[in-house]
Amino acid sequence: DTANSAEGAGFILARTHPGGSADAGPYGSGSHAVEANGSMPDGYEIKGNVDSMLYHRTDSYNYGATVAEVWFDTADSAEAAGFTLAKTHPKGN
């Protein structure tokens, strides 16, 4: 209902709006939209699932089966966007 609510949920102002960042992806700095062909963008290997708000690193047991809805360059970028590490990672990581 407000810009603050949207930003609190991890959304950022679109690049097309005055004040929007041309360098920011759909979930802020360090995020990247899914390519039209579904391939991984260079430098963005972390998969984000928007419905669950979970992210998967390459060591996730389900990484290969997970369809990225957004890509992140680092776990820190995913967490800054409000995503949580999926429980499908090896214990202790």
C-alpha positions as semicolon CSV with decimal commas, in nm:
position;residue;x (nm);y (nm);z (nm)
1;D;0,000;0,000;0,000
2;T;0,304;0,232;0,032
3;A;0,653;0,259;-0,114
4;N;0,796;0,184;0,232
5;S;0,591;-0,137;0,253
6;A;0,714;-0,247;-0,088
7;E;1,076;-0,170;-0,001
8;G;1,039;-0,350;0,331
9;A;0,930;-0,659;0,136
10;G;1,247;-0,645;-0,073
11;F;1,121;-0,457;-0,377
12;I;1,299;-0,154;-0,520
13;L;1,188;0,139;-0,730
14;A;1,182;0,043;-1,099
15;R;1,463;0,177;-1,313
16;T;1,208;0,356;-1,528
17;H;1,092;0,581;-1,242
18;P;1,273;0,901;-1,149
19;G;1,516;0,802;-0,876
20;G;1,524;0,436;-0,980
21;S;1,869;0,283;-1,019
22;A;1,978;0,185;-1,368
23;D;2,225;-0,059;-1,210
24;A;1,980;-0,230;-0,978
25;G;1,815;-0,556;-1,074
26;P;1,456;-0,649;-0,990
27;Y;1,547;-0,705;-0,622
28;G;1,811;-0,438;-0,583
29;S;2,184;-0,433;-0,627
30;G;2,327;-0,778;-0,692
31;S;2,010;-0,919;-0,846
32;H;1,941;-0,994;-1,211
33;A;1,623;-1,071;-1,401
34;V;1,589;-1,410;-1,567
35;E;1,720;-1,408;-1,924
36;A;1,465;-1,469;-2,200
37;N;1,630;-1,804;-2,277
38;G;1,643;-1,902;-1,907
39;S;2,022;-1,914;-1,894
40;M;2,229;-1,798;-1,598
41;P;2,363;-1,443;-1,639
42;D;2,742;-1,413;-1,605
43;G;2,836;-1,360;-1,241
44;Y;2,492;-1,450;-1,103
45;E;2,483;-1,816;-1,001
46;I;2,247;-1,803;-0,703
47;K;1,888;-1,894;-0,786
48;G;1,601;-1,712;-0,617
49;N;1,248;-1,845;-0,589
50;V;1,006;-1,552;-0,561
51;D;0,707;-1,757;-0,443
52;S;0,890;-1,905;-0,144
53;M;1,142;-1,619;-0,101
54;L;1,419;-1,884;-0,077
55;Y;1,755;-1,881;-0,251
56;H;1,968;-2,173;-0,363
57;R;2,346;-2,173;-0,388
58;T;2,519;-2,417;-0,620
59;D;2,570;-2,662;-0,331
60;S;2,195;-2,702;-0,273
61;Y;2,074;-3,057;-0,321
62;N;1,791;-2,913;-0,534
63;Y;1,996;-2,659;-0,732
64;G;1,961;-2,844;-1,062
65;A;1,586;-2,888;-1,022
66;T;1,524;-2,531;-0,909
67;V;1,403;-2,290;-1,174
68;A;1,539;-1,943;-1,106
69;E;1,282;-1,666;-1,095
70;V;1,556;-1,415;-1,015
71;W;1,936;-1,450;-1,000
72;F;2,177;-1,313;-0,737
73;D;2,551;-1,255;-0,742
74;T;2,605;-1,335;-0,372
75;A;2,417;-1,481;-0,076
76;D;2,443;-1,139;0,088
77;S;2,258;-0,982;-0,208
78;A;1,984;-1,245;-0,183
79;E;1,945;-1,190;0,190
80;A;1,944;-0,811;0,150
81;A;1,652;-0,860;-0,089
82;G;1,461;-1,055;0,177
83;F;1,537;-1,409;0,058
84;T;1,631;-1,691;0,299
85;L;1,872;-1,978;0,237
86;A;1,682;-2,293;0,137
87;K;1,705;-2,588;0,376
88;T;1,832;-2,812;0,095
89;H;2,197;-2,725;0,157
90;P;2,447;-2,955;0,327
91;K;2,433;-2,933;0,705
92;G;2,655;-2,672;0,864
93;N;2,646;-2,433;0,567
